[in-house]
Amino acid sequence: MRKTVQLLLVASLCGCVATTPRPDAGDQRVDPIPFSLALEEIVITGIRQHLPDPASARLGRTLAGERTLNGRKEIVVCGFVDGKDPSGGNGGDQAFIARIYPDSASSFELVAMGGASETRRLVDSTCRAAGLPISDSA
């Protein structure tokens, strides 16, 4: 049973790591907005669906901004989430990018999430290009 759970976890994380942001038409930059409690609730609820221990999820540094692409309003959220791994140990910070569509019942889309250095670099560079630098590295 434990091996099955571990295999499912690895398979789900591989899907997250392999996911890359879709190229945006036009300007990638967003207008920064406050990270409200309502926005936090949407984000944490969406991210918990992708974690092995959803109840342990804790958001770290998180920034948000909004923009309109092709006539559709979207909120881009960049940040870090920490949670436990399947064995109950600390899973470590995972960088993530998500989109929320307020005009579509605040639907949530996880664009990328992971703790591997390649995923962190992808998230960091994409968020920095959008105007939401979540790490201190240049």
Short mmCIF file of the C-alpha atoms (twelve columns), coordinates in Angstrom:
data_MODEL
# 
_entry.id   MODEL 
# 
loop_
_atom_site.group_PDB 
_atom_site.id 
_atom_site.type_symbol 
_atom_site.label_atom_id 
_atom_site.label_alt_id 
_atom_site.label_comp_id 
_atom_site.label_asym_id 
_atom_site.label_seq_id 
_atom_site.Cartn_x 
_atom_site.Cartn_y 
_atom_site.Cartn_z 
_atom_site.pdbx_PDB_model_num 
ATOM 1   C CA . MET A 1   0.000   0.000  0.000   1 
ATOM 2   C CA . ARG A 2   2.795   2.373  0.919   1 
ATOM 3   C CA . LYS A 3   4.542   1.804  -2.425  1 
ATOM 4   C CA . THR A 4   1.284   2.488  -4.239  1 
ATOM 5   C CA . VAL A 5   0.857   5.791  -2.423  1 
ATOM 6   C CA . GLN A 6   4.473   6.739  -3.154  1 
ATOM 7   C CA . LEU A 7   4.082   5.883  -6.833  1 
ATOM 8   C CA . LEU A 8   0.906   7.946  -7.040  1 
ATOM 9   C CA . LEU A 9   2.673   10.860 -5.351  1 
ATOM 10  C CA . VAL A 10  5.626   10.688 -7.736  1 
ATOM 11  C CA . ALA A 11  3.294   10.444 -10.733 1 
ATOM 12  C CA . SER A 12  1.281   13.446 -9.582  1 
ATOM 13  C CA . LEU A 13  4.401   15.503 -8.887  1 
ATOM 14  C CA . CYS A 14  5.901   14.585 -12.246 1 
ATOM 15  C CA . GLY A 15  2.798   16.004 -13.882 1 
ATOM 16  C CA . CYS A 16  3.259   19.240 -11.970 1 
ATOM 17  C CA . VAL A 17  6.943   19.502 -12.795 1 
ATOM 18  C CA . ALA A 18  6.392   18.784 -16.465 1 
ATOM 19  C CA . THR A 19  3.717   21.443 -16.767 1 
ATOM 20  C CA . THR A 20  4.995   24.657 -18.291 1 
ATOM 21  C CA . PRO A 21  3.216   27.981 -18.466 1 
ATOM 22  C CA . ARG A 22  1.423   28.691 -21.708 1 
ATOM 23  C CA . PRO A 23  2.895   31.589 -23.630 1 
ATOM 24  C CA . ASP A 24  0.810   34.696 -23.200 1 
ATOM 25  C CA . ALA A 25  -0.216  36.947 -26.019 1 
ATOM 26  C CA . GLY A 26  1.168   40.425 -25.556 1 
ATOM 27  C CA . ASP A 27  2.540   41.811 -22.327 1 
ATOM 28  C CA . GLN A 28  3.207   39.312 -19.544 1 
ATOM 29  C CA . ARG A 29  3.287   41.932 -16.794 1 
ATOM 30  C CA . VAL A 30  0.517   42.212 -14.268 1 
ATOM 31  C CA . ASP A 31  -0.729  45.022 -12.061 1 
ATOM 32  C CA . PRO A 32  0.096   43.959 -8.480  1 
ATOM 33  C CA . ILE A 33  -2.895  43.538 -6.167  1 
ATOM 34  C CA . PRO A 34  -3.160  42.865 -2.429  1 
ATOM 35  C CA . PHE A 35  -3.204  39.190 -1.479  1 
ATOM 36  C CA . SER A 36  -6.556  39.259 0.331   1 
ATOM 37  C CA . LEU A 37  -7.995  36.576 2.605   1 
ATOM 38  C CA . ALA A 38  -10.552 35.686 -0.075  1 
ATOM 39  C CA . LEU A 39  -7.788  35.236 -2.651  1 
ATOM 40  C CA . GLU A 40  -5.733  33.215 -0.161  1 
ATOM 41  C CA . GLU A 41  -8.692  30.871 0.385   1 
ATOM 42  C CA . ILE A 42  -9.089  30.262 -3.364  1 
ATOM 43  C CA . VAL A 43  -5.350  29.595 -3.772  1 
ATOM 44  C CA . ILE A 44  -4.917  27.296 -0.774  1 
ATOM 45  C CA . THR A 45  -8.047  25.320 -1.686  1 
ATOM 46  C CA . GLY A 46  -6.757  24.848 -5.244  1 
ATOM 47  C CA . ILE A 47  -3.219  23.916 -4.215  1 
ATOM 48  C CA . ARG A 48  -4.384  21.437 -1.568  1 
ATOM 49  C CA . GLN A 49  -5.869  19.315 -4.348  1 
ATOM 50  C CA . HIS A 50  -2.302  18.681 -5.562  1 
ATOM 51  C CA . LEU A 51  -0.616  17.792 -2.249  1 
ATOM 52  C CA . PRO A 52  -0.284  14.388 -0.547  1 
ATOM 53  C CA . ASP A 53  -1.254  15.865 2.854   1 
ATOM 54  C CA . PRO A 54  -3.663  18.723 2.011   1 
ATOM 55  C CA . ALA A 55  -4.276  19.734 5.632   1 
ATOM 56  C CA . SER A 56  -0.572  20.489 6.165   1 
ATOM 57  C CA . ALA A 57  -0.379  23.092 3.373   1 
ATOM 58  C CA . ARG A 58  0.948   26.479 4.473   1 
ATOM 59  C CA . LEU A 59  1.535   29.374 2.114   1 
ATOM 60  C CA . GLY A 60  4.859   31.182 2.257   1 
ATOM 61  C CA . ARG A 61  5.765   34.339 0.344   1 
ATOM 62  C CA . THR A 62  2.944   34.857 -2.145  1 
ATOM 63  C CA . LEU A 63  2.295   37.722 -4.577  1 
ATOM 64  C CA . ALA A 64  -0.635  38.390 -6.898  1 
ATOM 65  C CA . GLY A 65  -1.404  40.600 -9.851  1 
ATOM 66  C CA . GLU A 66  -4.151  40.999 -12.399 1 
ATOM 67  C CA . ARG A 67  -4.267  41.516 -16.133 1 
ATOM 68  C CA . THR A 68  -6.604  41.104 -19.072 1 
ATOM 69  C CA . LEU A 69  -5.570  38.831 -21.934 1 
ATOM 70  C CA . ASN A 70  -7.730  38.388 -25.011 1 
ATOM 71  C CA . GLY A 71  -10.591 40.110 -23.199 1 
ATOM 72  C CA . ARG A 72  -10.461 37.718 -20.236 1 
ATOM 73  C CA . LYS A 73  -9.539  38.981 -16.769 1 
ATOM 74  C CA . GLU A 74  -7.117  36.795 -14.844 1 
ATOM 75  C CA . ILE A 75  -5.291  36.966 -11.551 1 
ATOM 76  C CA . VAL A 76  -1.775  35.519 -11.561 1 
ATOM 77  C CA . VAL A 77  -0.490  34.211 -8.226  1 
ATOM 78  C CA . CYS A 78  3.153   33.310 -7.572  1 
ATOM 79  C CA . GLY A 79  4.491   31.925 -4.335  1 
ATOM 80  C CA . PHE A 80  5.649   29.087 -2.154  1 
ATOM 81  C CA . VAL A 81  3.708   26.395 -0.343  1 
ATOM 82  C CA . ASP A 82  5.029   24.089 2.361   1 
ATOM 83  C CA . GLY A 83  3.452   20.810 3.340   1 
ATOM 84  C CA . LYS A 84  4.186   17.334 4.634   1 
ATOM 85  C CA . ASP A 85  5.287   14.495 2.412   1 
ATOM 86  C CA . PRO A 86  3.448   11.133 2.431   1 
ATOM 87  C CA . SER A 87  5.603   9.805  5.286   1 
ATOM 88  C CA . GLY A 88  4.633   12.765 7.494   1 
ATOM 89  C CA . GLY A 89  7.975   14.576 7.199   1 
ATOM 90  C CA . ASN A 90  8.444   18.136 6.038   1 
ATOM 91  C CA . GLY A 91  8.036   18.220 2.251   1 
ATOM 92  C CA . GLY A 92  9.831   21.554 1.931   1 
ATOM 93  C CA . ASP A 93  8.870   24.685 0.046   1 
ATOM 94  C CA . GLN A 94  7.468   24.212 -3.432  1 
ATOM 95  C CA . ALA A 95  7.312   27.152 -5.807  1 
ATOM 96  C CA . PHE A 96  4.065   27.595 -7.719  1 
ATOM 97  C CA . ILE A 97  2.285   29.674 -10.353 1 
ATOM 98  C CA . ALA A 98  -1.489  29.724 -10.514 1 
ATOM 99  C CA . ARG A 99  -4.181  31.589 -12.381 1 
ATOM 100 C CA . ILE A 100 -7.610  32.540 -11.138 1 
ATOM 101 C CA . TYR A 101 -10.389 33.644 -13.467 1 
ATOM 102 C CA . PRO A 102 -12.770 35.927 -11.519 1 
ATOM 103 C CA . ASP A 103 -15.266 36.079 -14.394 1 
ATOM 104 C CA . SER A 104 -15.587 32.269 -14.339 1 
ATOM 105 C CA . ALA A 105 -16.681 31.728 -10.723 1 
ATOM 106 C CA . SER A 106 -13.070 32.302 -9.599  1 
ATOM 107 C CA . SER A 107 -11.919 29.087 -11.273 1 
ATOM 108 C CA . PHE A 108 -8.404  28.047 -10.250 1 
ATOM 109 C CA . GLU A 109 -5.689  26.742 -12.586 1 
ATOM 110 C CA . LEU A 110 -2.370  25.490 -11.246 1 
ATOM 111 C CA . VAL A 111 0.166   26.273 -13.967 1 
ATOM 112 C CA . ALA A 112 3.296   24.807 -12.340 1 
ATOM 113 C CA . MET A 113 4.372   23.616 -8.903  1 
ATOM 114 C CA . GLY A 114 7.399   21.783 -7.576  1 
ATOM 115 C CA . GLY A 115 10.448  21.821 -5.369  1 
ATOM 116 C CA . ALA A 116 13.012  20.697 -7.966  1 
ATOM 117 C CA . SER A 117 15.547  23.347 -8.947  1 
ATOM 118 C CA . GLU A 118 14.406  23.309 -12.588 1 
ATOM 119 C CA . THR A 119 10.801  24.003 -11.584 1 
ATOM 120 C CA . ARG A 120 11.884  26.703 -9.119  1 
ATOM 121 C CA . ARG A 121 13.863  28.457 -11.861 1 
ATOM 122 C CA . LEU A 122 10.917  28.225 -14.250 1 
ATOM 123 C CA . VAL A 123 8.506   29.620 -11.662 1 
ATOM 124 C CA . ASP A 124 10.943  32.330 -10.583 1 
ATOM 125 C CA . SER A 125 11.692  33.535 -14.116 1 
ATOM 126 C CA . THR A 126 8.033   33.443 -15.185 1 
ATOM 127 C CA . CYS A 127 6.892   35.300 -12.065 1 
ATOM 128 C CA . ARG A 128 9.710   37.839 -12.364 1 
ATOM 129 C CA . ALA A 129 8.711   38.489 -16.009 1 
ATOM 130 C CA . ALA A 130 5.137   39.066 -14.845 1 
ATOM 131 C CA . GLY A 131 6.346   41.584 -12.243 1 
ATOM 132 C CA . LEU A 132 5.883   39.266 -9.244  1 
ATOM 133 C CA . PRO A 133 9.425   38.402 -8.040  1 
ATOM 134 C CA . ILE A 134 8.981   35.784 -5.306  1 
ATOM 135 C CA . SER A 135 12.640  35.052 -4.618  1 
ATOM 136 C CA . ASP A 136 15.568  37.243 -3.682  1 
ATOM 137 C CA . SER A 137 17.822  35.865 -6.422  1 
ATOM 138 C CA . ALA A 138 18.594  38.081 -9.385  1 
# 
